[in-house]
Amino acid sequence: MSENDLYIEGAPIRDEKAPEGPINERWDKRRFGAKLVNPANRRKLSVIIVGTGLAGASAAATLGEAGYKVTSFCYQDSPRRAHSIAAQGGINAAKNYRNDGDSIYRLFYDTVKGGDFRSRESNVYRLAQASVEIIDQCVAQGVPFAREYGGLLDNRSFGGVQVSRTFYARGQTGQQLLIGAYQAQERQIAAGTVQMNTRHEMLEVIVVDGKARGIIARDMVTGEIETHFADAVVLATGGYGNVFFLSTNAMGSNVTAAWRAHRKGAHFANPCYTQIHPTCIPVSGDYQSKLTLMSESLRNDGRIWVPKVGGDDRDPRQIPEEERDYYLERIYPSFGNLVPRDIASRAAKNVCDEGRGVGPGGLGVYLDFADAIGRLGRDAVEAKYGNLFDMYQRITGENPYELPMRIYPAVHYTMGGLWVDYDLQSTIPGLFVTGEANFSDHGANRLGASALMQGLADGYFVLPNTINDYLAAGPFDPIDESHPEAVAAKADVTARIDKLLSINGSRTVDSFHKELGHIMWDYCGMERNEEGLRKAIELIRELRAEFWRDVKVLGANEEFNQALEKANRVADFLELGELMCIDALHRRESCGGHFRSESQTEDGEALRHDDEFAYVAAWEFGGVDSKPVLHKEDLEYEYVEMKQRSYK
């Protein structure tokens, strides 16, 4: 099996909407150049938004308030249960409240560098600009950010930076920000501009004359397959980390909406870029269905270490200082425990591979707050991190005020996603993609506290200023359920559900998902190589064939059926997993979260090959059991010099 057997190389792709000129003027230039829709005409235009997390709720609230007719969908029983609520540590903004040298340009630079020079300059600079407005927006909504003694908003640091720019609400920032966006969305629901559909899962995009004009959704309570139409469709459906089965994502998080769009013509960019978060509670057994994140903010005051000698199973409090290896502080003295996530994760893997890991199976390192408690006092540490410490104690039964936490890397976020242009529009006209569901801002590794920043920037500030350029040509010709494309899309969804229910094999959906997760983690996880990726592709193809031959889905469609929901999602994960491995195999370099063991420096750091791989890999669906088509978007850097990352 050669690479040529796996994919076809197609024509290059360009972001035609990206403006030129000085980088600090590009966003203003694009906003001025985009067509506008006057307030009276907005009432005639409709938008579907799938997803109610930070990106989806903020977009619905903003577009609804602008006067568009918005229809929102989520698979949860309430928009408040979107996975954004699980984010802990904070949200970045270049306010420079600490007067420590921060600026919009520094946030831009740190983000491009943190993404290992694999993101677009224009998009990242716009994100840094919007960050300043986000905090004001959220404060006006009543988000209870932490404040200093004098009442000013507090900041802390996160990995990959040397300034304090992260705004936070203890360890529950995502929850507070989501409630802010949720209440803004609820206000528009009450005003009648937003219609909310909970317990609905999108299973197909309706494309008419090359444009996205609606979706097919399943009512998850009754099983009814519904057809919904609009002038434009927005996907704000999050990431695909659950392809690994074990991840920090909510168990319901999935790739189905994005993958259905991909199969209809939306390119999928950089699928192999997966973020491994360094501070998660270690796996405790085969019975687990998800992993628990401990916020990266803990690395501000917690020190990470392992014993200098392998096999040292003493109580960590009995191990003297001279027998401890604070390895991040030793290897990366400039950044210490605040190196970016990909570097911290690989360093933890390396010391555990050396046999110096702690806890069951040696898959853990210590995150120790003894110094911080001695320096600041327990009350101060509790005020900053108390809910995180409580959560850790409830899950592990250990008191982190007395014993060091044990942490290990786990799958967390995905930088890949549907390809979008500067307007956040996919390769299907009229289909826009926001937040983690698109690929646009983080390159090969996301800096901590930047996910919340991107989700809210896209929803509150970017999409409302770009979607109007597309909608200005509307309203488009009305369509209904009798349209051939709508009939065909509904028939495809129905046939797929009927097929899944009719197989009646011998294996559960979860057993397939777990097996896929093991393959992905072993061969496309923290470290990848050619031999392993080729093996993974073969194993996934065999597993997918077995799935469609031997899966057992109990129950019927016309009822609440979680087995059927999972089966639909796992079928998509099986296709996505193969594309992730093909993407990882074709990218014969290491960059950010994508670490190829064949491409590393003498001291084990990621080694990029800018002469060959300084591009976005945008994959076009080639058809069932056919080769995907690779389209390359060259990355050009005018303002940041591409050089080997160093945090030493």
C-alpha positions in Angstrom: 0.0 0.0 0.0 1.8 3.2 -1.2 0.6 6.7 -0.6 -0.6 6.9 -4.1 -2.9 4.1 -3.3 -4.5 6.1 -0.6 -5.4 9.5 -2.1 -5.4 11.6 -5.2 -3.8 15.1 -5.4 -6.2 17.7 -6.7 -5.9 21.3 -7.7 -4.6 23.8 -5.1 -7.2 25.8 -3.1 -7.1 29.5 -2.2 -8.9 31.7 0.3 -10.5 34.1 -2.2 -12.0 36.2 0.6 -8.8 37.1 2.4 -8.0 40.8 2.1 -4.5 42.1 1.4 -2.7 45.1 2.8 -1.4 45.8 6.3 -2.5 43.0 8.6 -4.0 45.4 11.2 -6.3 46.8 8.5 -7.5 43.6 6.8 -10.5 42.9 9.0 -11.8 46.5 8.7 -11.2 46.3 4.9 -13.2 43.1 4.6 -16.1 44.4 6.7 -16.3 47.5 4.6 -16.1 45.5 1.3 -18.7 43.0 2.4 -22.3 43.6 1.1 -24.8 44.7 3.7 -28.5 43.7 4.2 -30.7 46.4 5.4 -32.8 45.8 8.6 -36.1 45.4 6.7 -34.7 42.8 4.3 -33.2 40.8 7.2 -36.6 39.9 8.3 -37.1 38.1 5.0 -34.0 35.9 5.4 -33.6 32.7 7.3 -30.6 31.0 8.9 -30.2 27.5 10.4 -27.7 27.2 13.2 -26.7 23.7 14.3 -25.1 23.7 17.8 -25.7 25.8 20.9 -22.3 26.0 22.4 -20.4 29.3 22.6 -20.1 29.6 18.8 -23.6 28.6 18.1 -25.4 30.4 20.9 -23.5 33.6 20.3 -24.2 33.5 16.6 -27.9 32.8 17.2 -28.2 35.6 19.7 -26.4 38.1 17.4 -28.1 37.2 14.1 -31.5 37.0 15.9 -31.0 40.5 17.3 -29.9 41.7 13.9 -33.3 40.7 12.6 -32.7 37.5 10.7 -35.1 34.5 11.2 -32.9 32.0 13.0 -33.7 28.3 13.7 -31.3 26.6 16.2 -30.8 22.9 16.8 -29.0 21.0 19.5 -29.1 17.3 20.5 -29.1 18.1 24.2 -32.2 18.6 26.2 -31.2 22.2 26.8 -28.7 24.6 25.0 -27.1 25.0 28.4 -25.7 21.4 28.2 -23.5 22.1 25.2 -19.9 20.9 25.8 -18.6 24.5 26.0 -19.9 24.4 29.6 -17.1 22.0 30.5 -14.3 24.4 29.7 -12.4 25.3 32.9 -9.4 27.6 32.9 -10.2 30.8 31.0 -10.5 32.9 27.9 -7.6 34.9 26.3 -7.8 38.6 25.5 -5.1 41.2 24.7 -6.2 43.8 27.2 -2.8 44.2 28.8 -4.4 44.9 32.2 -1.2 43.6 33.9 1.0 46.0 32.0 3.4 43.2 31.3 4.0 43.8 27.6 0.9 42.2 26.1 -0.7 43.5 22.9 -2.9 42.4 20.0 0.3 41.8 18.1 1.8 39.6 20.8 -1.4 37.5 21.1 -1.3 37.1 17.3 2.4 36.1 17.5 2.0 33.7 20.4 -1.0 32.0 18.6 0.9 31.6 15.3 4.0 30.3 17.1 1.9 28.1 19.4 0.2 26.6 16.3 3.7 25.8 15.0 3.4 28.1 12.0 0.5 26.1 10.4 -2.3 28.7 10.8 -3.3 31.7 8.6 -1.9 35.0 9.6 -5.0 37.0 8.6 -7.4 34.8 10.6 -5.2 34.8 13.7 -4.7 38.5 13.7 -8.5 39.1 13.4 -9.0 36.7 16.4 -6.5 38.8 18.5 -8.4 42.0 17.5 -11.8 40.5 18.4 -10.5 39.2 21.7 -10.5 42.7 23.2 -14.2 43.2 22.4 -15.2 39.8 23.8 -14.4 40.6 27.4 -16.4 43.8 27.3 -19.3 41.9 25.7 -19.2 39.2 28.4 -18.9 41.6 31.3 -21.9 43.5 30.0 -23.8 40.2 30.0 -22.9 39.7 33.7 -20.3 37.0 33.3 -18.7 36.9 36.8 -15.0 37.0 35.9 -12.6 36.8 38.8 -11.6 40.2 40.1 -8.6 41.6 42.1 -9.0 43.2 45.5 -9.6 46.6 44.0 -12.4 45.3 41.7 -10.5 45.1 38.4 -10.7 42.0 36.3 -8.0 39.5 37.2 -5.7 37.6 34.8 -3.5 34.6 34.9 -1.1 32.9 32.5 -1.6 29.8 30.4 0.8 27.6 28.5 2.9 29.0 25.6 3.0 32.6 26.8 5.0 34.8 29.1 2.3 37.3 29.9 -1.0 37.1 31.9 -3.9 37.5 29.5 -6.3 34.9 30.6 -9.6 36.0 32.1 -11.3 33.4 34.3 -14.1 32.5 36.6 -12.4 30.1 39.0 -12.2 26.8 37.2 -15.6 27.1 35.5 -15.1 29.8 32.9 -16.8 27.8 30.1 -19.9 27.4 32.2 -20.2 31.1 33.0 -19.5 32.2 29.4 -22.0 29.7 28.1 -24.7 31.0 30.4 -24.0 34.5 29.2 -24.4 33.4 25.6 -27.4 31.2 26.5 -29.3 34.1 28.1 -28.6 36.3 25.1 -30.0 33.5 22.9 -33.0 33.0 25.2 -33.8 36.7 24.9 -34.1 36.3 21.2 -36.2 33.2 21.6 -38.6 35.2 23.7 -38.5 38.0 21.1 -39.5 35.5 18.4 -36.4 35.9 16.2 -34.9 32.5 17.2 -36.7 29.2 17.2 -35.1 26.6 19.3 -35.2 22.8 18.6 -33.7 20.7 21.4 -33.2 16.9 21.2 -32.7 17.1 17.4 -29.7 15.7 15.6 -28.6 16.9 12.2 -28.0 13.9 9.9 -27.7 15.5 6.4 -27.2 18.8 4.6 -29.6 19.7 1.8 -27.7 21.2 -1.2 -29.8 22.8 -4.0 -28.1 24.2 -7.1 -24.7 24.0 -5.3 -25.9 26.0 -2.2 -26.7 24.8 1.3 -30.4 25.3 1.7 -31.3 23.2 4.8 -30.8 20.1 6.9 -32.4 16.8 7.6 -32.7 16.3 11.4 -34.0 13.4 13.5 -36.2 14.2 16.5 -34.4 12.1 19.1 -37.5 11.6 21.2 -40.0 10.4 18.5 -37.6 9.3 15.8 -39.3 11.5 13.2 -37.1 12.5 10.3 -37.7 16.2 9.7 -36.8 18.6 6.8 -35.8 22.2 7.6 -35.0 24.9 5.1 -33.2 28.3 5.2 -31.2 30.7 3.1 -28.0 29.7 4.8 -26.8 27.0 7.2 -24.3 27.5 10.0 -22.5 24.5 11.7 -21.3 25.2 15.2 -21.0 21.6 16.2 -17.7 21.3 18.0 -14.8 18.9 17.5 -14.3 15.2 16.8 -12.0 14.1 19.7 -14.4 11.3 20.5 -13.0 9.4 17.5 -10.5 8.1 20.1 -13.4 6.9 22.4 -11.6 8.1 25.5 -11.3 11.8 25.5 -12.2 14.8 27.6 -15.2 15.5 25.4 -18.7 15.0 26.5 -19.8 11.5 25.5 -22.3 12.9 23.0 -19.8 15.0 21.2 -19.5 13.7 17.7 -18.5 14.5 14.1 -21.7 13.6 12.3 -22.9 17.1 11.3 -19.4 18.1 9.9 -18.9 14.7 8.3 -22.3 14.7 6.6 -21.3 18.1 5.2 -18.0 16.7 4.1 -19.7 13.9 2.2 -21.8 16.5 0.4 -18.8 18.5 -0.8 -17.3 20.5 2.1 -13.6 20.0 2.3 -12.2 18.7 5.6 -8.9 20.4 6.6 -6.0 19.0 8.6 -8.0 16.2 10.2 -4.8 14.7 11.8 -4.2 17.8 14.0 -5.3 16.5 17.4 -4.5 18.2 20.7 -3.4 16.1 23.6 -4.0 17.9 26.8 -1.2 17.4 29.4 -3.3 17.7 32.6 -6.0 15.0 32.7 -6.8 12.5 35.4 -5.1 9.3 34.3 -7.1 6.3 33.0 -8.1 4.1 35.8 -9.6 1.0 34.1 -11.2 -0.5 31.0 -14.7 0.4 32.2 -14.2 4.1 31.6 -16.1 5.9 28.9 -14.5 9.3 29.2 -11.6 11.2 30.8 -11.7 14.2 33.1 -9.8 17.3 32.3 -7.9 19.2 35.0 -7.5 22.8 33.9 -4.2 23.9 32.4 -4.5 27.0 34.8 -3.2 24.6 37.5 0.2 24.8 35.8 0.4 28.4 37.0 1.0 27.4 40.6 1.4 23.6 40.4 4.9 22.1 39.7 5.2 19.0 37.6 7.7 16.3 38.5 8.5 12.6 38.6 11.1 10.7 40.7 14.6 10.8 39.2 14.8 7.0 39.5 12.3 4.7 37.9 10.2 2.3 40.2 10.2 4.7 43.1 6.8 4.0 44.6 7.2 5.9 47.9 4.6 8.3 49.1 5.5 11.4 47.1 5.7 13.5 50.3 8.6 11.1 51.4 10.6 11.8 48.2 13.2 14.5 49.0 13.7 17.5 46.7 17.1 16.3 45.4 15.5 13.0 44.2 12.7 14.7 42.2 13.0 15.7 38.5 11.0 18.9 37.8 11.6 18.0 34.1 9.7 20.9 32.5 11.6 23.5 34.5 14.8 21.6 33.7 14.3 21.3 30.0 12.5 24.5 29.3 13.8 27.1 31.8 12.2 30.1 30.0 8.7 28.8 30.2 9.0 26.0 32.8 5.6 24.5 33.6 3.9 26.9 31.2 5.2 25.4 27.9 2.5 24.7 25.3 0.2 21.7 25.6 1.9 19.6 22.9 5.3 20.0 24.4 4.1 19.3 28.0 2.3 16.2 26.8 5.2 14.7 24.9 7.5 15.5 27.8 5.2 13.6 30.2 5.0 10.6 27.7 8.8 10.6 27.5 9.4 10.4 31.3 6.8 7.7 31.6 8.3 5.7 28.7 11.6 5.9 30.6 9.9 4.1 33.5 9.7 7.1 35.8 5.9 7.5 35.6 3.8 7.3 38.8 0.6 5.6 39.8 -1.1 2.5 38.3 0.8 1.3 35.2 3.3 4.1 35.5 1.1 6.3 33.4 1.1 9.5 35.4 3.2 12.4 36.6 2.8 14.6 39.7 1.2 18.0 39.7 2.3 19.4 43.1 0.9 22.4 44.9 2.9 22.1 48.1 5.1 25.1 47.2 2.1 27.2 46.2 0.3 26.4 49.5 3.4 27.2 51.4 3.9 30.5 49.5 0.3 31.7 49.2 -1.5 29.8 51.9 -4.2 27.2 51.4 -7.0 29.8 51.4 -5.5 31.7 48.4 -5.1 28.4 46.4 -8.6 27.4 47.3 -10.0 30.7 46.1 -8.3 30.2 42.7 -8.7 26.5 42.1 -11.1 25.2 44.8 -13.7 23.6 42.5 -11.0 21.8 40.5 -9.5 20.4 43.7 -12.9 19.3 44.8 -13.6 17.6 41.5 -10.2 15.8 41.6 -10.9 14.5 45.2 -14.4 13.3 44.3 -13.0 11.3 41.3 -9.8 9.9 42.8 -10.5 9.8 46.5 -7.2 11.7 47.1 -6.9 15.1 48.7 -4.8 17.3 46.4 -4.1 19.9 49.2 -2.1 17.1 51.0 -1.0 14.8 48.1 0.2 15.9 44.7 -2.3 15.3 41.9 -1.5 12.6 39.4 -2.0 13.7 35.7 -1.4 12.2 32.3 -2.1 13.5 28.7 -5.4 12.8 27.0 -7.2 13.7 23.8 -8.9 17.0 24.2 -9.4 19.3 21.2 -9.1 19.0 17.5 -7.5 21.8 15.4 -8.7 20.2 12.2 -12.2 20.8 10.9 -14.2 21.8 7.9 -12.2 24.1 5.6 -13.5 27.7 5.6 -12.5 30.9 3.9 -11.9 34.3 5.6 -15.7 34.7 5.8 -16.1 31.3 7.6 -17.8 29.9 4.5 -17.0 26.3 3.5 -16.5 25.0 0.0 -20.3 24.6 -0.2 -21.7 28.1 -0.8 -24.1 29.1 2.0 -22.6 26.6 4.5 -20.7 28.5 7.2 -18.7 26.8 10.0 -17.8 28.4 13.3 -15.8 27.5 16.5 -14.1 24.1 16.8 -16.0 22.7 13.9 -13.8 24.7 11.5 -10.0 24.6 11.2 -9.1 28.2 10.7 -7.3 29.7 13.7 -5.1 27.3 15.7 -2.7 25.7 13.2 -1.2 22.4 14.5 -1.7 23.1 18.2 -4.1 25.3 20.2 -2.9 27.5 23.1 -4.9 27.1 26.3 -7.8 29.5 26.7 -8.0 30.1 23.0 -11.0 27.8 22.3 -13.5 30.0 24.2 -11.9 33.1 22.5 -12.4 31.6 19.0 -16.0 30.4 19.7 -17.2 33.7 20.9 -15.2 35.7 18.3 -16.8 33.7 15.5 -20.3 34.0 16.9 -20.5 37.5 18.2 -18.1 39.4 15.8 -17.0 37.5 12.7 -19.9 35.6 11.3 -22.4 38.5 11.7 -20.1 40.6 9.7 -19.5 38.1 6.9 -22.7 36.1 6.4 -24.4 39.2 5.2 -22.2 39.3 2.2 -23.7 36.0 1.1 -27.3 36.7 2.2 -27.3 40.0 0.4 -28.1 38.0 -2.8 -31.2 36.5 -1.1 -33.9 35.7 -0.3 -33.3 32.7 -2.6 -36.0 30.7 -4.4 -38.3 29.0 -1.8 -38.1 25.2 -1.7 -40.1 22.7 0.2 -40.1 19.0 1.1 -41.1 18.0 -2.5 -37.9 19.4 -4.0 -35.8 16.5 -5.5 -32.7 17.3 -3.4 -34.8 17.4 -0.2 -36.5 14.1 -1.1 -33.1 12.5 -1.9 -31.5 13.7 1.3 -34.3 12.4 3.4 -34.3 9.1 1.6 -30.5 8.7 2.2 -31.0 9.3 5.9 -33.9 6.9 6.1 -32.0 4.2 4.2 -29.0 4.5 6.5 -31.1 4.2 9.6 -33.0 1.2 8.1 -29.7 -0.4 7.3 -28.3 0.0 10.8 -31.4 -1.4 12.4 -31.6 -4.4 10.0 -28.0 -5.8 10.4 -28.9 -7.4 13.7 -25.3 -8.7 14.2 -23.6 -9.9 17.4 -21.5 -6.8 18.5 -22.5 -3.7 20.3 -21.9 -0.2 18.9 -19.7 0.6 21.9 -17.4 -2.4 21.3 -16.7 -1.1 17.8 -16.1 2.4 19.1 -13.7 1.2 21.8 -11.7 -0.9 19.3 -11.5 2.1 16.9 -10.3 4.3 19.9 -7.5 1.8 20.7 -6.4 1.8 17.0 -6.4 5.6 16.9 -4.6 6.1 20.2 -2.0 3.4 19.5 -1.1 4.5 15.9 -2.4 8.1 15.5 -2.2 9.4 19.0 0.7 11.2 20.7 3.3 9.8 18.4 2.8 8.6 14.8 5.0 6.8 12.3 4.6 5.4 8.8 4.5 1.8 9.7 1.9 2.4 12.4 -0.3 4.6 10.3 -0.4 2.1 7.4 -1.3 -0.6 9.9 -4.1 1.6 11.4 -5.6 2.3 7.9 -5.8 -1.5 7.3 -7.3 -2.2 10.7 -9.9 0.6 10.4 -11.0 -0.6 7.0 -11.4 -4.1 8.4 -13.3 -2.8 11.4 -15.6 -0.7 9.3 -16.5 -3.7 7.1 -17.2 -5.7 10.2 -19.3 -2.9 11.6 -21.6 -2.8 8.6 -21.8 -6.6 8.7 -22.1 -7.4 12.4 -23.3 -4.4 14.5 -26.3 -5.0 16.7 -28.6 -2.0 17.1 -31.6 -2.7 19.3 -35.0 -1.0 19.2 -36.7 1.0 16.4 -36.3 4.4 14.8 -39.7 5.6 15.9 -38.7 6.0 19.6 -36.0 7.3 21.9 -33.1 5.1 20.8 -29.6 5.9 22.1 -28.1 2.8 20.4 -29.2 4.1 17.0 -27.8 7.6 17.8 -24.4 6.1 18.7 -24.4 3.8 15.7 -24.9 6.7 13.3 -22.1 8.6 15.0 -19.7 5.6 15.1 -20.2 4.9 11.4 -19.0 8.4 10.8 -16.1 8.1 13.2 -15.0 5.0 11.3 -14.7 7.0 8.1 -13.1 10.0 9.7 -10.5 7.8 11.5 -9.2 6.5 8.2 -8.9 10.1 6.8 -7.1 11.2 9.9 -4.5 8.4 9.4 -4.2 9.2 5.7 -3.6 12.9 6.5 -1.1 12.0 9.2 0.7 9.6 6.9 0.9 12.1 4.0 2.3 14.9 6.3 5.9 13.6 6.7 6.9 16.2 9.3 6.2 16.9 12.9 4.3 20.1 13.8 2.5 20.9 17.0 0.2 18.1 18.1 1.2 16.0 15.0 4.4 14.2 16.0 6.0 11.9 13.5 8.8 9.9 15.2 10.7 10.0 11.9 10.9 13.8 12.0 12.4 15.1 15.3 15.4 17.1 16.4 18.4 15.6 18.2 16.8 16.5 21.5 13.4 15.0 20.6 11.5 18.2 19.6 9.1 18.4 16.7 10.9 19.0 13.4 8.9 20.8 10.7 9.7 20.8 7.0 8.5 24.2 5.8 9.8 23.7 2.3 7.4 20.7 1.7 4.5 21.1 4.1 3.8 24.8 4.8 0.2 24.3 3.6 -3.3 23.4 4.8 -4.4 20.0 3.7 -8.0 20.3 2.5 -9.5 16.9 1.8 -12.4 16.4 -0.6 -14.7 13.4 -0.2 -14.0 11.0 -3.1 -16.9 8.7 -2.6 -17.6 5.6 -0.6 -14.6 3.3 -0.7 -12.9 5.7 -3.1 -9.8 7.8 -2.6 -10.1 11.2 -1.0 -8.7 14.2 -3.0 -6.0 16.4 -1.4 -6.2 20.2 -2.1 -3.3 22.3 -0.8 -3.7 25.8 0.5 -0.2 27.4 0.7 0.5 29.3 3.9 2.3 32.6 3.4 3.9 34.4 6.3 4.6 38.2 5.9 4.6 39.2 9.6 6.0 36.3 11.5 9.2 34.5 10.6 8.8 30.8 10.3 11.5 29.3 12.5 12.0 26.3 14.8 9.9 26.7 17.9 11.9 27.1 21.1 10.5 27.5 24.6 13.8 26.9 26.3 
